[in-house]
Amino acid sequence: MAKRTKRKKHDEHPNESWLLPYSDLLTLLLALFIVLFASSSVDQQKLEKMSRVFSGIFDSGSGVMDYNAVVESPQISKEEAAYLEDQKELKKIQGDVDNFIAVNELEKTFVTEMTDEGLLITIRDSILFDPGSADVKGDYRSIAAELATILTLDPPRHVVITGHTDNVPQNSVEFSSNWELSVMRAVNLLKIIVATNPNLNPKYFSAKGYGEFNPIASNDTTEGRAQNRRVEVLIQQLVNEDGSKIE
């Protein structure tokens, strides 16, 4: 009787069905990272282009690597470049002022911050003035002179000095209101700054006072009133965000 020949089993191939969802997952992750990177840029137009590319990829079933993507460097206009350069210069001035504050150990009475209008230097009035007085203390006139040196700018910028008070009423022989007190404090500081530095052009300097009507803290507490009694020196920017020059 003839022996039956045993059929050899075909070699079993490993199940590779998992490769497809795995590749899809990698594609989605890559897409996610690229979209996140693109969305971190301010260029909305490029983000929309990127979105259309990925829509085409997923609709057609093609892989991300099938596209020859070219990452373009963001382009900025001349107006944007002018604004950014102006902000850079203001940041440099802020660094000079912060160094001046550190050298003179004025951290508790001087503060700098960048605002929509320019660089703002806030000075607590207690370091410059006695209560109810608009005369700059003699011991601190030298500090005003040093500040004048920092304000020698090229090109020159408009500098606005503004006085503020708390809501405690003024009814002295010299000042009948907080408005008058705040204005004269600003004017007297301005006079010292301009007078001690002949390189400063007075036409770029101005003074004003808000009295008690622009507080930055509550007048219901001693600490709040102390914060509200201040003089602000605003070094204005030269270029608006839209690129237009400030005259």
Backbone bond lengths (Angstrom), bond angles and torsions (degrees), N, CA, C in turn:
res aa  C-N    CA-C-N  psi(-1)  N-CA   C-N-CA  omega(-1)  CA-C   N-CA-C  phi
1 M - - - 1.470 - - 1.511 107.81 -
2 A 1.303 112.93 128.88 1.484 117.20 -176.78 1.511 110.03 -69.47
3 K 1.273 111.75 138.07 1.468 116.59 178.22 1.511 110.63 -75.68
4 R 1.291 113.32 139.99 1.475 117.24 175.66 1.521 109.62 -77.21
5 T 1.271 110.67 130.21 1.486 114.92 177.42 1.512 108.65 -82.08
6 K 1.281 114.50 130.49 1.465 119.51 -179.97 1.526 110.29 -76.47
7 R 1.283 112.77 130.15 1.478 117.00 177.62 1.537 109.51 -74.00
8 K 1.295 111.74 131.40 1.479 115.89 177.29 1.525 109.32 -77.15
9 K 1.272 112.95 134.51 1.479 118.52 177.80 1.523 109.34 -70.73
10 H 1.320 113.08 135.85 1.468 116.45 176.05 1.528 109.83 -64.62
11 D 1.302 113.54 145.00 1.484 117.47 177.56 1.528 109.51 -59.30
12 E 1.302 113.99 130.40 1.461 118.84 -179.86 1.525 110.12 -77.35
13 H 1.321 115.16 130.58 1.473 120.08 177.25 1.527 109.26 -88.83
14 P 1.319 117.49 138.75 1.474 118.54 178.06 1.530 111.69 -64.63
15 N 1.290 115.34 144.84 1.458 120.73 179.95 1.528 109.45 -72.06
16 E 1.333 115.87 114.39 1.478 120.27 -177.29 1.523 111.79 -105.72
17 S 1.301 116.14 18.97 1.468 118.90 -177.94 1.521 112.43 -65.67
18 W 1.340 115.29 -20.69 1.474 118.92 -179.54 1.522 111.63 -72.47
19 L 1.344 117.03 -18.92 1.474 119.33 -175.74 1.522 112.06 -63.91
20 L 1.339 116.94 -36.88 1.456 119.78 -176.76 1.525 112.43 -64.43
21 P 1.345 118.60 -54.20 1.483 117.13 177.12 1.516 112.72 -63.01
22 Y 1.351 117.30 -30.21 1.465 119.40 178.69 1.526 110.69 -65.99
23 S 1.345 115.99 -43.36 1.471 119.03 179.57 1.523 110.42 -66.61
24 D 1.351 116.02 -37.49 1.461 119.21 176.65 1.515 110.95 -61.56
25 L 1.331 115.75 -40.38 1.466 120.21 -179.91 1.524 110.58 -63.13
26 L 1.351 116.07 -43.97 1.466 119.31 178.69 1.519 110.83 -62.47
27 T 1.345 115.32 -39.79 1.463 119.36 178.92 1.514 111.03 -61.82
28 L 1.334 115.89 -44.51 1.465 120.26 179.59 1.517 111.73 -63.65
29 L 1.343 117.00 -41.75 1.454 120.34 179.34 1.522 111.17 -63.77
30 L 1.339 116.29 -43.02 1.457 119.95 178.60 1.518 110.41 -62.94
31 A 1.337 114.64 -41.95 1.466 118.63 177.97 1.512 111.60 -61.36
32 L 1.336 115.65 -41.55 1.457 120.94 -179.97 1.519 111.19 -60.41
33 F 1.339 116.47 -47.09 1.460 119.94 -178.15 1.530 111.48 -64.56
34 I 1.329 116.17 -39.75 1.464 118.84 180.00 1.517 110.93 -67.12
35 V 1.341 116.42 -41.17 1.471 119.84 178.87 1.516 110.91 -64.72
36 L 1.346 116.62 -41.48 1.467 119.56 177.75 1.513 110.95 -62.19
37 F 1.340 116.50 -41.04 1.464 119.98 178.05 1.522 110.57 -63.68
38 A 1.340 115.73 -43.70 1.460 119.19 -178.29 1.511 111.68 -66.81
39 S 1.354 116.41 -38.16 1.463 119.70 -178.01 1.513 112.63 -70.80
40 S 1.347 117.10 -18.16 1.462 119.23 177.35 1.507 111.69 -73.59
41 S 1.337 117.39 -14.50 1.458 121.84 177.76 1.509 109.76 -86.97
42 V 1.334 116.18 151.42 1.458 121.56 -179.11 1.532 110.82 -75.26
43 D 1.363 117.51 -15.63 1.456 121.58 -173.83 1.514 110.49 -74.30
44 Q 1.325 116.98 93.59 1.459 121.86 -177.67 1.519 111.21 -67.03
45 Q 1.335 117.79 -32.63 1.457 121.18 -178.57 1.519 110.99 -62.70
46 K 1.345 116.40 -42.13 1.457 119.70 179.47 1.526 110.92 -68.07
47 L 1.318 116.24 -34.61 1.459 119.58 178.02 1.520 110.95 -63.45
48 E 1.342 117.04 -39.32 1.459 120.48 178.82 1.527 110.54 -66.76
49 K 1.343 117.35 -39.31 1.464 120.33 176.95 1.527 110.39 -61.10
50 M 1.344 115.42 -43.93 1.455 119.96 179.34 1.525 110.84 -61.00
51 S 1.336 116.45 -38.45 1.462 120.82 179.97 1.523 110.81 -64.15
52 R 1.350 116.54 -40.56 1.460 119.77 179.71 1.532 111.15 -66.07
53 V 1.342 116.58 -37.28 1.458 120.55 178.36 1.519 110.73 -60.12
54 F 1.345 115.92 -47.86 1.460 119.50 -177.83 1.516 111.92 -69.09
55 S 1.333 116.94 -32.01 1.461 118.97 176.19 1.515 109.67 -62.54
56 G 1.340 116.48 -41.15 1.458 120.31 177.72 1.505 112.61 -65.00
57 I 1.330 116.69 -37.76 1.465 121.48 179.47 1.520 111.04 -61.91
58 F 1.334 114.79 -49.87 1.453 118.29 -174.33 1.530 112.13 -74.09
59 D 1.344 117.10 -30.59 1.459 119.79 178.78 1.527 111.70 -72.21
60 S 1.329 116.87 -34.81 1.451 120.65 -176.80 1.517 113.32 -90.34
61 G 1.327 116.99 -14.56 1.457 119.87 -179.35 1.510 112.75 84.37
62 S 1.315 118.04 5.55 1.455 120.54 179.28 1.510 110.09 -77.12
63 G 1.305 116.34 159.63 1.457 121.07 177.74 1.507 110.99 -89.23
64 V 1.309 115.34 160.27 1.458 120.20 179.30 1.514 111.06 -60.61
65 M 1.332 116.06 -37.07 1.447 119.73 -175.53 1.523 112.29 -72.84
66 D 1.374 117.45 -8.79 1.453 119.80 177.22 1.512 112.05 -75.13
67 Y 1.337 117.07 -12.96 1.461 121.28 -177.86 1.527 109.93 -99.44
68 N 1.305 114.15 136.48 1.461 119.07 175.03 1.517 108.41 -87.49
69 A 1.309 115.39 84.24 1.464 119.87 -176.51 1.516 110.76 -79.52
70 V 1.295 114.48 137.87 1.459 120.61 176.44 1.519 107.72 -119.70
71 V 1.310 117.12 118.48 1.465 121.58 -179.98 1.513 108.49 -86.21
72 E 1.306 115.29 114.05 1.460 119.97 -178.66 1.518 109.90 -88.89
73 S 1.306 116.49 142.13 1.454 120.52 175.08 1.517 108.86 -73.84
74 P 1.329 117.99 138.61 1.463 120.59 -177.61 1.522 111.48 -61.30
75 Q 1.314 115.31 135.21 1.461 121.29 179.67 1.526 108.41 -102.78
76 I 1.313 116.60 137.16 1.456 120.78 176.96 1.517 109.19 -119.70
77 S 1.299 115.44 150.99 1.460 120.45 -178.32 1.524 110.48 -79.05
78 K 1.324 115.26 168.68 1.461 120.37 177.24 1.531 110.56 -62.06
79 E 1.341 115.56 -35.91 1.470 119.73 -179.93 1.519 111.06 -64.95
80 E 1.344 115.30 -44.83 1.470 119.64 178.79 1.529 110.64 -64.38
81 A 1.325 116.25 -40.06 1.464 120.41 180.00 1.527 110.86 -63.58
82 A 1.335 116.51 -40.11 1.467 120.47 179.48 1.529 110.87 -64.62
83 Y 1.337 115.88 -41.48 1.468 119.94 179.19 1.528 110.85 -65.00
84 L 1.334 117.01 -45.20 1.463 120.57 -179.07 1.526 111.31 -64.15
85 E 1.313 116.94 -37.54 1.467 120.55 178.07 1.528 110.47 -65.84
86 D 1.333 116.72 -39.86 1.466 120.62 178.17 1.522 110.92 -64.75
87 Q 1.331 116.84 -41.18 1.465 120.81 177.85 1.532 110.78 -64.70
88 K 1.312 116.19 -35.88 1.458 120.57 177.65 1.526 110.78 -63.14
89 E 1.337 116.33 -41.96 1.463 120.52 178.59 1.529 110.91 -65.09
90 L 1.330 116.91 -40.56 1.459 120.29 177.69 1.525 111.36 -63.36
91 K 1.335 116.26 -38.07 1.465 120.31 177.29 1.529 110.70 -62.94
92 K 1.320 116.18 -37.11 1.464 119.89 177.73 1.522 110.52 -65.35
93 I 1.332 116.24 -42.32 1.470 120.29 177.08 1.526 109.98 -62.14
94 Q 1.335 116.64 -40.75 1.468 120.59 177.52 1.521 110.47 -59.48
95 G 1.325 116.46 -40.70 1.461 119.97 177.61 1.516 111.79 -61.64
96 D 1.335 117.33 -40.02 1.472 121.15 178.08 1.531 110.73 -64.48
97 V 1.335 115.69 -41.81 1.470 119.45 179.86 1.523 110.64 -67.54
98 D 1.329 116.94 -41.79 1.467 120.35 178.84 1.535 110.89 -62.66
99 N 1.321 116.89 -36.98 1.462 120.51 176.42 1.524 110.63 -66.14
100 F 1.335 116.54 -40.95 1.465 122.07 175.61 1.528 110.72 -59.66
101 I 1.331 116.70 -42.45 1.468 121.08 179.30 1.523 110.73 -64.05
102 A 1.338 117.01 -43.51 1.459 121.05 -178.27 1.531 111.46 -66.22
103 V 1.325 117.07 -43.06 1.469 121.14 -179.16 1.520 111.32 -62.24
104 N 1.330 115.97 -38.68 1.467 120.64 -178.22 1.526 113.33 -92.85
105 E 1.356 116.74 5.51 1.467 122.76 178.82 1.532 111.50 52.88
106 L 1.339 114.85 52.95 1.459 121.20 -176.63 1.532 112.32 -110.60
107 E 1.330 116.57 20.94 1.459 120.12 -175.11 1.537 113.42 -59.15
108 K 1.310 117.38 -28.60 1.466 120.19 -177.47 1.524 112.76 -82.95
109 T 1.327 116.83 -12.46 1.466 119.44 -176.02 1.530 113.92 -123.44
110 F 1.329 117.42 -16.09 1.461 121.90 178.08 1.536 109.39 -116.93
111 V 1.326 116.40 137.41 1.461 121.48 176.61 1.532 108.10 -140.17
112 T 1.334 117.24 138.90 1.463 120.90 175.31 1.522 109.90 -117.25
113 E 1.314 115.52 148.31 1.467 120.54 174.96 1.528 109.58 -157.39
114 M 1.331 114.60 148.57 1.454 120.38 175.57 1.526 108.69 -85.98
115 T 1.331 116.73 133.40 1.459 122.12 179.55 1.526 109.29 -124.57
116 D 1.328 115.88 179.82 1.464 120.72 178.24 1.521 112.23 -68.13
117 E 1.339 116.87 -16.43 1.464 120.59 -178.57 1.522 112.89 -102.52
118 G 1.316 116.94 -16.54 1.458 119.97 -178.66 1.521 111.22 148.50
119 L 1.333 115.64 -154.67 1.463 121.66 -179.84 1.525 109.68 -91.03
120 L 1.323 116.10 123.31 1.458 121.56 -178.15 1.520 110.04 -108.16
121 I 1.336 115.50 125.58 1.464 121.97 175.74 1.531 107.05 -109.81
122 T 1.319 116.72 118.03 1.466 121.31 -179.79 1.526 109.66 -104.53
123 I 1.335 115.47 129.76 1.466 121.62 -177.67 1.523 108.33 -121.58
124 R 1.307 117.33 123.91 1.466 120.61 174.88 1.522 109.12 -63.41
125 D 1.307 117.58 133.91 1.471 120.07 -174.20 1.525 112.59 -66.36
126 S 1.347 117.35 -22.37 1.470 120.50 -175.84 1.523 112.44 -63.54
127 I 1.335 117.60 -25.83 1.455 119.32 -179.26 1.531 111.39 -80.30
128 L 1.318 116.86 -24.00 1.462 120.14 -175.92 1.517 113.96 -104.28
129 F 1.339 117.15 -30.04 1.462 119.92 -171.12 1.532 111.68 -132.46
130 D 1.309 115.25 148.22 1.459 120.96 168.94 1.529 108.03 -79.08
131 P 1.348 117.86 157.24 1.473 120.17 179.75 1.527 112.10 -54.66
132 G 1.326 116.01 129.91 1.460 120.78 177.80 1.519 115.06 75.40
133 S 1.337 117.59 3.70 1.465 121.32 -177.71 1.524 110.29 -112.03
134 A 1.340 115.88 149.45 1.463 121.04 177.14 1.522 111.46 -109.90
135 D 1.322 117.46 3.89 1.464 121.32 179.85 1.529 109.38 -87.08
136 V 1.340 116.48 127.98 1.463 120.75 177.46 1.523 109.47 -66.53
137 K 1.333 116.32 130.86 1.452 120.69 -179.33 1.531 110.46 -58.36
138 G 1.330 115.53 141.90 1.454 120.35 -178.40 1.505 113.83 -59.16
139 D 1.348 117.15 -36.89 1.463 121.05 -178.13 1.522 112.72 -65.71
140 Y 1.320 116.93 -20.89 1.458 119.96 -174.08 1.528 112.96 -111.20
141 R 1.306 117.47 8.38 1.466 120.06 175.30 1.526 110.55 -66.11
142 S 1.332 116.46 -32.39 1.468 119.64 179.29 1.535 110.93 -66.02
143 I 1.339 116.02 -34.26 1.463 119.86 177.62 1.530 110.02 -66.28
144 A 1.324 116.14 -39.85 1.466 119.95 176.82 1.523 110.22 -63.25
145 A 1.333 116.90 -36.76 1.464 121.01 178.43 1.528 110.86 -66.40
146 E 1.318 116.86 -39.82 1.470 120.28 177.91 1.530 110.89 -66.02
147 L 1.316 115.67 -38.05 1.460 120.31 177.05 1.526 110.10 -63.25
148 A 1.329 116.37 -35.76 1.463 120.83 178.18 1.521 111.36 -62.38
149 T 1.327 116.73 -34.92 1.467 120.39 178.16 1.526 111.17 -65.07
150 I 1.318 116.21 -40.47 1.467 120.96 179.29 1.528 110.41 -65.59
151 L 1.331 116.31 -31.54 1.463 120.88 -176.71 1.524 112.85 -81.01
152 T 1.327 117.44 4.32 1.468 120.87 173.07 1.525 107.10 -79.73
153 L 1.308 116.36 96.37 1.464 122.04 -170.08 1.525 111.36 -114.41
154 D 1.314 115.06 146.49 1.461 120.70 177.92 1.531 108.71 -134.38
155 P 1.340 117.55 110.54 1.466 126.91 2.45 1.528 110.94 -73.89
156 P 1.331 116.53 158.85 1.474 119.17 -179.02 1.528 111.57 -66.21
157 R 1.320 114.92 150.36 1.460 121.63 178.59 1.524 109.56 -124.00
158 H 1.306 115.29 152.52 1.457 119.43 175.12 1.526 109.40 -70.31
159 V 1.319 115.38 135.19 1.465 122.08 179.83 1.528 107.78 -123.03
160 V 1.327 115.61 123.64 1.468 121.37 -179.73 1.527 108.74 -113.55
161 I 1.325 115.89 123.75 1.469 121.20 178.72 1.524 107.77 -106.20
162 T 1.330 115.52 124.87 1.462 120.88 -173.88 1.520 110.78 -125.27
163 G 1.335 115.35 132.41 1.465 121.04 177.51 1.519 111.77 -98.71
164 H 1.347 116.08 144.82 1.467 122.45 177.92 1.528 108.45 -137.54
165 T 1.309 116.61 150.13 1.468 121.47 177.79 1.532 109.53 -130.11
166 D 1.334 115.90 175.28 1.462 120.03 169.79 1.526 107.57 -86.06
167 N 1.338 116.85 -168.56 1.468 119.40 -176.45 1.529 113.68 -97.64
168 V 1.336 117.10 12.25 1.470 119.61 175.83 1.526 108.14 -70.55
169 P 1.331 118.59 123.06 1.472 120.56 -174.18 1.530 112.64 -62.54
170 Q 1.322 115.49 145.08 1.457 122.40 174.07 1.522 108.72 -105.53
171 N 1.285 115.65 127.92 1.472 119.43 178.29 1.516 109.54 -149.53
172 S 1.340 113.79 53.67 1.457 119.54 -179.03 1.529 109.56 -99.41
173 V 1.320 115.20 176.34 1.462 120.09 178.32 1.531 109.72 -64.51
174 E 1.329 116.24 -35.34 1.460 120.61 -175.63 1.519 112.88 -83.86
175 F 1.340 116.88 -38.76 1.467 120.48 -176.61 1.525 109.73 -131.11
176 S 1.317 114.81 127.35 1.468 119.13 179.54 1.522 112.42 -96.49
177 S 1.338 117.11 -6.03 1.472 120.23 180.00 1.523 109.91 -155.06
178 N 1.326 115.10 163.34 1.467 120.72 176.65 1.524 112.09 -67.95
179 W 1.319 116.07 -25.99 1.458 119.30 175.24 1.528 111.04 -58.53
180 E 1.305 114.78 -50.59 1.467 119.32 -178.57 1.526 111.22 -62.29
181 L 1.330 116.33 -43.42 1.460 120.37 -179.75 1.532 110.72 -61.92
182 S 1.332 116.83 -45.64 1.467 120.09 -177.38 1.529 111.32 -66.14
183 V 1.322 117.18 -39.78 1.465 120.32 179.88 1.520 110.77 -66.04
184 M 1.316 117.69 -44.79 1.469 120.25 -177.15 1.519 112.16 -68.76
185 R 1.311 117.67 -31.47 1.468 119.79 175.23 1.525 110.01 -64.72
186 A 1.318 115.90 -42.84 1.466 119.78 178.32 1.528 110.73 -65.10
187 V 1.306 116.75 -43.56 1.467 121.01 -178.81 1.528 111.02 -64.38
188 N 1.315 117.43 -43.17 1.465 120.38 -178.01 1.525 111.93 -66.95
189 L 1.323 116.98 -38.10 1.465 119.28 175.84 1.523 110.20 -66.66
190 L 1.322 116.66 -40.79 1.466 120.97 177.71 1.528 110.65 -59.53
191 K 1.320 116.84 -44.33 1.474 121.10 -178.98 1.523 111.39 -58.64
192 I 1.326 116.59 -43.27 1.466 120.12 -178.87 1.530 110.27 -66.39
193 I 1.321 116.25 -43.72 1.466 120.04 -178.67 1.526 110.82 -60.69
194 V 1.325 116.79 -47.14 1.465 120.46 -177.43 1.524 111.59 -72.16
195 A 1.337 116.88 -39.51 1.465 120.43 -176.23 1.522 112.76 -69.04
196 T 1.334 117.21 -30.83 1.465 119.86 -175.93 1.519 113.04 -86.33
197 N 1.319 118.04 -5.80 1.460 120.39 -179.73 1.528 109.95 -134.99
198 P 1.327 117.79 99.21 1.470 120.91 -178.27 1.527 113.19 -65.49
199 N 1.335 117.74 -13.02 1.464 120.67 179.60 1.529 113.01 -79.24
200 L 1.320 116.55 -9.46 1.455 120.53 179.89 1.522 110.29 -87.24
201 N 1.314 115.72 137.32 1.458 121.17 177.50 1.529 108.89 -93.32
202 P 1.344 118.28 115.05 1.479 120.33 -175.79 1.518 114.46 -58.25
203 K 1.336 117.32 -22.18 1.472 118.47 -176.85 1.525 112.48 -66.98
204 Y 1.320 117.16 -16.81 1.462 120.76 179.51 1.521 112.46 -90.69
205 F 1.335 117.60 -0.30 1.462 121.05 -175.65 1.524 110.49 -113.72
206 S 1.329 114.99 140.75 1.463 120.98 176.64 1.519 109.39 -146.61
207 A 1.338 115.96 161.64 1.469 121.30 -178.01 1.521 109.57 -136.08
208 K 1.321 114.99 148.43 1.464 120.73 176.40 1.519 109.32 -154.79
209 G 1.323 116.16 166.72 1.457 120.25 -179.35 1.513 111.45 -140.01
210 Y 1.328 116.32 137.83 1.463 122.16 179.00 1.521 112.49 -104.61
211 G 1.340 116.35 -2.90 1.453 117.84 -176.90 1.516 110.82 60.56
212 E 1.324 115.95 -131.29 1.473 121.69 -178.19 1.528 112.87 -95.97
213 F 1.337 116.63 5.63 1.465 119.84 -165.63 1.528 115.32 -96.72
214 N 1.307 117.50 12.59 1.465 119.98 173.23 1.534 109.23 -138.99
215 P 1.345 116.69 62.46 1.468 119.90 -176.33 1.529 111.67 -73.58
216 I 1.324 115.87 154.00 1.469 121.49 174.90 1.531 110.61 -112.30
217 A 1.338 116.43 -0.99 1.462 122.00 178.94 1.525 108.32 -150.63
218 S 1.309 116.09 171.68 1.461 120.32 -179.52 1.528 110.62 -72.99
219 N 1.313 115.79 137.24 1.462 120.92 175.54 1.525 112.23 -85.00
220 D 1.328 116.66 5.17 1.462 120.80 -178.77 1.526 112.48 -83.63
221 T 1.329 117.24 -10.28 1.465 120.24 179.69 1.527 110.23 -124.92
222 T 1.327 114.92 158.63 1.466 120.12 178.07 1.527 111.21 -62.42
223 E 1.327 115.14 -42.50 1.469 119.47 -179.67 1.525 111.21 -64.41
224 G 1.324 116.44 -40.84 1.462 120.51 179.48 1.516 112.11 -64.18
225 R 1.334 116.14 -43.75 1.469 119.62 179.50 1.529 110.79 -63.67
226 A 1.344 116.38 -36.26 1.470 120.16 178.55 1.524 111.01 -63.56
227 Q 1.348 116.88 -37.52 1.469 120.22 178.19 1.527 111.67 -69.23
228 N 1.319 116.27 -34.33 1.461 119.90 -178.11 1.525 112.45 -72.92
229 R 1.321 117.33 -26.60 1.474 120.37 177.20 1.530 107.80 -80.63
230 R 1.311 116.34 101.01 1.457 120.44 -173.20 1.527 111.40 -155.68
231 V 1.319 114.62 163.32 1.462 122.04 170.86 1.525 107.17 -123.49
232 E 1.313 116.54 133.21 1.455 121.55 -178.78 1.522 110.43 -113.36
233 V 1.322 115.36 134.80 1.465 121.88 175.78 1.523 106.96 -113.71
234 L 1.325 116.26 111.59 1.465 121.46 -178.81 1.522 110.01 -102.74
235 I 1.329 116.33 117.35 1.464 122.46 173.76 1.524 105.93 -95.23
236 Q 1.312 115.76 108.29 1.459 119.60 -170.39 1.526 112.66 -77.09
237 Q 1.320 114.87 150.86 1.454 120.82 175.19 1.523 109.73 -73.82
238 L 1.325 116.38 158.44 1.463 121.89 -179.08 1.522 112.32 -96.67
239 V 1.340 116.13 -20.11 1.461 121.10 -174.85 1.521 109.65 -130.21
240 N 1.324 115.99 131.92 1.456 120.65 174.49 1.526 110.07 -73.91
241 E 1.322 116.01 166.60 1.461 120.12 -178.58 1.525 112.12 -63.06
242 D 1.336 117.16 -26.95 1.467 120.61 178.77 1.522 112.17 -82.84
243 G 1.335 117.13 1.79 1.462 120.86 177.48 1.508 114.69 95.09
244 S 1.335 117.95 -9.58 1.460 120.55 -179.66 1.527 110.21 -74.16
245 K 1.325 115.40 143.40 1.463 120.66 -178.69 1.517 110.68 -80.71
246 I 1.338 114.90 144.43 1.472 120.45 177.93 1.528 107.49 -95.08
247 E 1.311 114.48 121.04 1.472 118.93 -178.92 1.525 110.41 -84.64
